[in-house]
Amino acid sequence: MLTRNASLWILDHLQPDFILNGHDHVGCDVTHLQTLDGSTGQLNWTASDTEDAVGQQQHSRSSSEPLTVERSVREVTQRSMMAEYGGYSGLFEVRVDRSLQGPRGVPIATEETMEALGSAESAHGPALAFHYTPCAFYNDVSVWTVLVLDCIAVGLWAIYGLYWLIVRLQRQTTRLEEKQKLQ
């Protein structure tokens, strides 16, 4: 997760629908919820694990508390590709969600659609569904070991080939010189 100040600036100024970043740690999956306090009318951002955030959204809709979720933005920190963390990669997919659109791709701006999108701004453009799936890649130490050993082997064979070529050329030149002396 980014620092709190960086996250707040991105959420307030750039207003993304999804944040994907990378770092040299094991990674995290956080959902930022923008809640409106009904008693004060103040907007606040809170961050929690994505699994917990889904429960919070459902709780705030069913409870009698004056907090309502205005927007939700998922932030995924990709695990490092370094060997210490198992070497991870991820599949990130952005799809146009046809279920939230009418014929000819025109969005249906109903209350349910806006609630499903998580924000009123997204109802003006096509509804996008974001999916991120982390997947183990490989331990890159073994790959680099094989690559380096292959490079060393190719280098040694190249040196041996050059040595053989030089020796052969020297022998041929020596033979030609001897033949010329004999004639």
C-alpha positions in Angstrom: 0.0 0.0 0.0 1.2 3.5 -0.7 1.7 6.0 2.1 -1.4 7.6 3.5 -0.6 11.0 2.0 0.1 9.6 -1.4 -3.0 7.4 -1.3 -5.2 10.4 -0.3 -3.8 12.6 -3.0 -4.3 9.9 -5.7 -7.8 9.1 -4.5 -8.9 12.8 -4.2 -7.2 14.3 -7.3 -6.9 11.4 -9.8 -10.0 9.6 -8.8 -9.0 6.2 -10.1 -11.2 3.1 -10.2 -8.3 0.8 -9.5 -4.7 1.2 -8.3 -2.0 -1.3 -9.2 1.5 -0.8 -7.9 4.5 -2.9 -7.0 7.0 -3.0 -4.2 9.7 -5.2 -2.7 7.6 -6.9 -0.1 5.0 -9.7 -0.1 2.2 -7.5 -1.4 -1.2 -6.5 -0.1 -4.8 -6.1 -1.4 -6.5 -3.1 0.1 -9.9 -1.4 -0.6 -10.3 2.3 0.1 -13.8 3.2 1.1 -15.0 6.8 0.9 -17.7 7.2 3.5 -20.1 10.0 4.1 -20.9 10.7 7.7 -24.6 11.5 7.7 -24.5 13.5 10.9 -21.5 15.8 9.9 -21.7 15.5 6.1 -18.0 14.9 6.0 -16.3 12.6 3.5 -13.5 10.3 4.8 -11.3 7.7 3.3 -10.6 4.5 5.2 -8.5 1.6 4.1 -8.9 -2.1 5.0 -8.2 -5.5 3.5 -10.4 -6.2 0.5 -12.2 -9.1 2.3 -13.0 -6.9 5.3 -14.1 -4.0 3.1 -16.8 -6.1 1.4 -18.2 -6.8 4.8 -18.0 -3.1 5.8 -19.9 -2.1 2.7 -22.7 -4.6 3.4 -22.7 -3.7 7.1 -23.0 0.1 6.3 -25.9 -0.6 4.0 -27.8 -2.7 6.5 -27.1 -0.8 9.7 -28.9 2.2 11.0 -25.6 4.2 11.4 -25.4 7.4 9.4 -22.3 6.3 7.5 -22.8 5.5 3.8 -20.2 4.3 1.3 -19.8 6.8 -1.5 -17.0 5.1 -3.5 -14.7 2.2 -3.2 -11.3 1.9 -4.9 -9.2 -1.3 -4.8 -5.5 -1.0 -4.4 -3.3 -4.0 -5.2 0.4 -4.1 -4.4 2.1 -6.7 -6.7 4.4 -9.1 -4.9 8.0 -8.7 -5.8 9.6 -10.6 -8.6 12.7 -11.1 -6.4 13.6 -14.6 -5.3 13.1 -13.9 -1.7 9.4 -13.6 -2.2 8.9 -16.6 -4.5 8.8 -14.6 -7.7 5.2 -13.4 -8.4 3.4 -12.1 -11.4 -0.2 -11.2 -11.9 -3.0 -11.1 -14.4 -4.8 -7.8 -14.6 -8.0 -7.7 -16.6 -10.2 -4.7 -17.5 -13.5 -5.6 -19.1 -16.5 -3.6 -20.2 -19.3 -4.9 -18.1 -22.1 -5.5 -20.6 -24.6 -6.2 -17.8 -24.5 -2.6 -16.7 -25.1 -1.2 -20.2 -28.1 -1.0 -22.5 -28.2 -1.7 -26.2 -25.4 -0.2 -28.3 -23.2 0.1 -25.3 -25.0 3.1 -23.8 -24.8 2.9 -19.9 -28.0 2.5 -18.0 -27.9 5.2 -15.3 -30.2 3.6 -12.8 -29.8 3.7 -9.1 -28.8 0.0 -9.0 -26.2 0.6 -11.7 -24.6 3.5 -9.9 -24.6 1.4 -6.7 -22.9 -1.5 -8.5 -20.3 0.8 -10.0 -19.5 2.3 -6.7 -19.5 6.0 -7.9 -21.8 8.4 -9.7 -19.0 9.6 -12.0 -18.5 6.1 -13.6 -22.2 6.0 -14.7 -21.3 8.6 -17.4 -18.8 6.3 -19.2 -18.8 2.6 -19.9 -18.9 0.4 -16.8 -15.6 -1.3 -16.3 -15.0 -4.4 -14.3 -11.4 -4.8 -12.9 -10.0 -8.2 -12.0 -6.6 -9.0 -10.6 -5.3 -12.5 -10.0 -1.8 -13.0 -8.4 0.0 -16.0 -9.7 3.3 -17.6 -8.7 5.8 -17.1 -11.4 9.0 -19.0 -10.7 12.0 -18.8 -8.5 14.3 -16.7 -10.7 17.6 -17.8 -8.9 17.5 -21.1 -10.8 16.7 -19.3 -14.1 19.6 -16.9 -13.7 21.9 -19.7 -12.6 21.1 -21.6 -15.8 21.4 -18.4 -17.9 24.8 -17.5 -16.5 26.2 -21.1 -16.8 25.0 -21.1 -20.5 26.7 -17.8 -21.2 29.9 -19.2 -19.6 29.7 -22.4 -21.6 29.2 -20.5 -24.9 32.0 -18.1 -24.0 34.4 -21.0 -23.3 33.4 -22.7 -26.6 34.0 -19.5 -28.4 37.5 -19.1 -26.9 38.3 -22.7 -27.7 37.1 -22.2 -31.3 39.2 -19.0 -31.7 42.3 -20.8 -30.2 41.8 -23.8 -32.6 41.4 -21.4 -35.6 44.5 -19.4 -34.7 46.6 -22.6 -34.2 45.4 -24.0 -37.5 46.1 -20.8 -39.4 49.6 -20.6 -37.9 50.3 -24.2 -38.9 49.1 -23.6 -42.4 51.3 -20.4 -42.7 54.3 -22.4 -41.4 53.7 -25.1 -43.9 53.4 -22.6 -46.8 56.6 -20.9 -45.7 58.5 -24.3 -45.6 57.2 -25.2 -49.0 58.4 -21.8 -50.4 61.8 -22.3 -48.8 62.1 -25.7 -50.4 61.3 -24.4 -53.9 
